[in-house]
Amino acid sequence: MSINLSFVKTKNTLSVSAHKKNLRDSIIAKIIEIDRHETLKFDNELLIFICNCIENALDIKMDKKALALDILHHVFELSQDDRLILGASIDFLCNNKLVKKMHTITKITRMTSDWFVRHL
């Protein structure tokens, strides 16, 4: 028996945790959809994709680098050395402005066109 608790809204730290989990799960699902994703552990394009997803979907204060490493750890089971290497790569991407924030109009346009493609 499942009880629907959608009417109960979370606040403060619970809301942050729920948002973080939803974002992490969505990005992980998108990565797993990629053919042969297991071979992309140190791929810079995947790292840029993850960082762009976090940058554009996160609307609360949170450690974005830690979230990216957490996502990568769930997908690839990272060792401590792997975390250091990927952490340095994330710093490089951010310092060289390779992670870009999208304009709100661009986000709305893409979400609307995606909705129309899925429903027509």
SVG drawing of the C-alpha trace seen along z (x, -y; Angstrom):
<svg xmlns="http://www.w3.org/2000/svg" viewBox="-2 -35 47 37">
<polyline fill="none" stroke="black" stroke-width="0.4" points="0.0,0.0 1.4,-3.3 0.4,-6.6 0.6,-9.8 2.4,-12.5 2.7,-15.0 0.7,-17.6 3.4,-17.8 6.1,-20.3 9.6,-20.2 11.4,-23.3 15.0,-24.5 17.6,-21.7 15.0,-19.0 14.2,-21.0 17.8,-21.4 18.4,-17.7 15.4,-16.8 16.5,-19.2 20.0,-17.8 18.7,-14.2 16.3,-15.0 19.1,-16.8 21.6,-14.0 19.2,-11.3 18.2,-13.1 21.8,-13.6 22.7,-10.0 19.8,-8.8 20.8,-10.9 24.4,-9.6 23.3,-6.0 21.3,-6.6 24.6,-7.2 25.8,-4.2 29.0,-2.7 29.0,-5.3 31.3,-3.1 34.2,-4.1 33.7,-7.9 35.1,-8.1 37.7,-10.7 36.0,-12.2 36.1,-16.0 32.9,-16.3 31.0,-14.3 32.5,-16.4 31.4,-19.6 27.9,-18.1 27.6,-17.4 28.9,-20.8 26.6,-22.6 23.6,-20.6 24.5,-21.5 25.1,-25.2 21.9,-25.6 19.6,-23.5 20.7,-24.5 18.9,-27.4 20.1,-27.2 23.5,-27.6 25.4,-24.3 28.9,-23.0 28.7,-22.3 32.1,-20.6 31.1,-18.2 27.8,-17.5 29.6,-16.7 32.0,-14.4 29.1,-12.7 27.4,-12.1 30.6,-10.7 31.1,-8.5 27.6,-7.0 28.2,-6.3 31.8,-5.1 32.8,-4.2 35.7,-6.6 38.9,-6.0 40.4,-8.9 43.0,-9.4 40.2,-9.6 38.4,-12.2 41.6,-14.3 42.1,-14.1 38.4,-14.9 38.3,-17.7 41.3,-19.3 39.6,-18.9 36.4,-20.6 38.5,-23.5 40.1,-23.9 36.7,-23.9 35.4,-26.5 38.5,-28.7 38.6,-28.8 34.9,-29.6 34.0,-26.3 30.9,-25.9 28.3,-28.5 25.1,-29.7 22.2,-29.7 19.8,-32.6 16.4,-32.1 14.8,-32.7 16.9,-30.0 15.9,-27.5 12.2,-28.3 12.4,-28.0 14.2,-24.6 11.8,-23.2 8.8,-24.4 10.1,-22.9 10.9,-19.7 7.4,-19.5 5.9,-20.0 8.1,-17.3 7.1,-14.9 3.4,-15.6 2.9,-15.9"/>
</svg>
